[in-house]
Amino acid sequence: MIVPFVDLKAQYISLKDEIDSAISTVIEKTAFIGGSFVSDFEKDFARLYGVKHCISTANGTDSLYIVMKMLGIGEGDEVITVANSWISSSETISQTGAKPVFVDINKDYYSIDEHLLEAAITKSTKCIIPVHLHGQMCNMDMIMAISNKHSIPVLEDCAQSHFSELNGQRAGTIGIAGSFSFYPGKNLGAYGDAGCIITNDDDLAMKCKMYARHGALKKHQHEIEGINSRLDGLQASILQVKLPHILKWTDNRISRAAKYYQLLSNIENVILPKVRENSKHSYHLFVIRAERRDELAQYLKNKGIETAIHYPTALPNLKAYEYLGYSELEFPVSTNFQDKILSLPMYPELTDEMINYVAGTISDFYNQITN
Ligand SMILES: *Cc1c(COP(=O)(O)O)cnc(C)c1O
């Protein structure tokens, strides 16, 4: 049996007629940039998500950058984010001219260690970017308490947490803004790059929209210099077809995860992800910690099972951040987990047979090495 890490084709096939027709309509109407496909998607996403504003962007990296720029962050400032994430979370901080400050991860939940956050704050800290990694939200109660105490805005990186919840609140609706990616492999994925910003703050929404559209809300009336970060009509029309299915797909991911928990919970050499109380994990990724991880991954690969590592090197340990002068010892949890974490296949279309096969093969690997 072959179990790919993700299977974007399966989802396309399930919606083929609608997607093909949406694409031809956009072409027919030559609504390539701007227009009703984009504004309809923004409205519908905001309504379904339960926020006032959705500003579409070209990708999730831009979303982070745009919000920070519009919060006035730049040279001389510091922005706190987490040591284990995709590089966009920190790269965009540097792009504004500010300095990225990393905080280690919580060993149970893989996201920013809320107990280390306050110690990282200095007079120069202008923003905190928690990343709801793998689909599970960070401890937002504590993060918001610290944010309020120091009057530092929180920008939630929700690229992996569409429709995740904590205490009944959705990811991206707790801080000043939420940043989303619709990269094809994300829980809600376009057929190219795409992203958005959500916020309930009218002023910030207006500024972000203006900045992403060359600093102009009306054609040729450039109030500031901005950037070009647009969602195109084709991507918007594809996302619009997919949007009504996202909650069902999220439920499917949760049921796929439940199957993994059931089958893997008695394998001693594997640590399964822990879920916070009162939270809805949207399982963008199903990440285990495994003894002899690299050998296990190779064994699975030989048996037709694709896995991945998110991420093989913690951000401060990357060559790109050598100049900040951090030592691996400052991020013991992230550094230690680099060699243990393994992302198993996870998508709504994953069948019971496939999960049985993945779990059975993991079990075979450990039986074989211990015998
Ligand atoms: C995917 C991702 C991004 C960036 O999104 P793009 O649309 O690829 O630019 C940012 N942060 C995290 C945590 C991500 O996983």
The ligand as an SDF file (V2000), in Angstrom:
LIG
                    3D

 15 15  0  0  0  0  0  0  0  0999 V2000
    2.7850   28.0300    5.8950 C   0  0  0  0  0  0  0  0  0  0  0  0
    3.1790   28.8810    7.0260 C   0  0  0  0  0  0  0  0  0  0  0  0
    3.4010   30.2640    6.8870 C   0  0  0  0  0  0  0  0  0  0  0  0
    3.5260   30.9680    5.5640 C   0  0  0  0  0  0  0  0  0  0  0  0
    2.5250   30.8200    4.6720 O   0  0  0  0  0  0  0  0  0  0  0  0
    2.8170   30.9900    3.0970 P   0  0  0  0  0  0  0  0  0  0  0  0
    1.4340   31.1200    2.5480 O   0  0  0  0  0  0  0  0  0  0  0  0
    3.5160   29.7750    2.6260 O   0  0  0  0  0  0  0  0  0  0  0  0
    3.6100   32.2240    2.9070 O   0  0  0  0  0  0  0  0  0  0  0  0
    3.6390   31.0230    8.0240 C   0  0  0  0  0  0  0  0  0  0  0  0
    3.6920   30.4590    9.2330 N   0  0  0  0  0  0  0  0  0  0  0  0
    3.5130   29.1320    9.4140 C   0  0  0  0  0  0  0  0  0  0  0  0
    3.5670   28.5730   10.7910 C   0  0  0  0  0  0  0  0  0  0  0  0
    3.2730   28.2990    8.3180 C   0  0  0  0  0  0  0  0  0  0  0  0
    3.1120   26.9890    8.5210 O   0  0  0  0  0  0  0  0  0  0  0  0
  1  2  1  0
  2  3  1  0
  2 14  2  0
  3  4  1  0
  3 10  2  0
  4  5  1  0
  5  6  1  0
  6  7  2  0
  6  8  1  0
  6  9  1  0
 10 11  1  0
 11 12  2  0
 12 13  1  0
 12 14  1  0
 14 15  1  0
M  END
$$$$
